[in-house]
Amino acid sequence: MRVRIRRIVRAGLMWAALWFAFWLVVFAGIGVADPDSIDPGDGVGMVLIFGPMGLLAGVIFAALLSAGRQPEAARSLVHVVACGLLGSALAQVPYLGHGDQGLAANLGMALIATGIGGIVTLAWFGMARWRSPAPSLQPPASSL
């Protein structure tokens, strides 16, 4: 059980780091393209909103992914991305009532964040495959 929890935490943190890196690139791109659109305190706000959102989505993603017996890196791309999209979507629920733009606008932002979660999951999948040894094509030895 401890090993499983450790794997969930490790995969969730890696996913959250990729999520946060994505948003840092977006924030830096906005800063370069239109620096006047970034107000004082927006950087702190980004960290306070997207940091916990990414951590929550990463842990949900990792928990969903760990439900099976297969190692994460051996799973199909479709299965992994589905877990990432679902984890991202579930992580958006606590954020639906924030702001003064209304529920429809918040749902639109949640859908965008969920799609970005799918992109982050693709990056996670590539890194997980890169870090793990290639699965053996040999059948397991029989115990006869």
N, C-alpha and C positions, 0 to 999 in steps of 0.2 A: 504494500500500500504506500509506503514512504517513497519507493522508487517511482510509482505512478504519479504521486503528488509532485515530486521533484521534476519529473518530465513535463507535467502540466505547467508548472511555474516557469521552467526554463523555456519551453516553447512559447508560452504567453509573453514572457519578457522579450524574447527575440522578435515576436510579432509586433509588440508595442513599440520597440525601438525602430522597426521599419516604418510603422505608422507615423511615428513622430518625425522621423527623417523625411518622409514624404511631405509632411506639413511644413517642415522647416524649409524645404526647397520651394514650396509654393509661396510661403511668406517672404523668402528672400527674392523670389522672382517678382512678386508684387512690389517689394521695396526697390528693385532696380527699375522696373517698368514704370511705376507710378508712385514715387516716394511720398508724394503729398497725401496719398490715400491712407497712409499708416499714421494713426494718431498716437500720441504718447500713451503708454500703458497697453497698447495692442499686443506687444510681445509677451508681456506678463499674462494677459488675458488668454493668448493662444496657448501658453504653457498650462495654465490652470484649467482650460477647457479640454484641449486635445490630449493632454497628458493622461488624465484619468480615463477619458473616453477610450484611448488606445489601450491602456492597461486592462480595462474592463473587457473590451472586445477581444484582446489577445488571450485573456484567461478563459473567456467563454469559448473562443475558437479552439484552444488547446484542450479544454475539457470535452468538447464535442468530438474532437479528433481522437482523443484517447479512449473513446468508448469501445473501440474494437481491439482485437488482439494483434493485428498487424502493426509493425513499426510505422511511424508517421511517414518516413521517407519511402516506404514501399507502397503507399496508397496511390490510387489513381489521381490524376490531376483534377478530374471532375469532382471526386469526393472531397478532396482537400479544399478546392475553391468553394464548394457548396458549404462546407463547415465555416469557411472564412466569411462568406456572405451572410450566413445565418448568425454567426457570432457578432458581426458588425451591426446587423439589423437589431439584434437583441440589445446591444450596447447603446443604441440610439434611444430606446424607450425612456430612460430617465431624463433625457434632454428635450423631449417633445414639448414640455410645458414652459420652456424658458423664453425670455424675450417678449417683445410686444408686437411681433409680426403676425401672430395668429397660428392656429394649428396647421392650416394648409401650407403655409410657408415653411413651418418646421418639418412637416412631412416631406416636402420637397428636398429640404436640406438633408434629412435623414436618408432619403433614397440616394442622394449624391454621395453621402458618407459611406453608405453600404456598398455602392459601386467601387469607391476608392478602397474599401476593405477587401474587395475582390482582387484589386490590383496589388495591394500589399500582400495578400495571400499568395499570389503568383511569385512575388519576390521571395517570400518565406519558403515556398515549395522549392524554388531553385536553390536557395541556400541550404535547405535540409538535404536535398539530393547531393549537393556538392560536398557537404560535410560528412555524409554517411558513406560507408563503403558500399560498393556496388553489390546488389543482391546476387547470391550465387545462383547459377543456372543449373547446378548439379542437384539432383534429388537428394533428400536427406538419407543418410545411411540407415539401413534397416537394422533392427536390433535382434536379428536372428542368430 
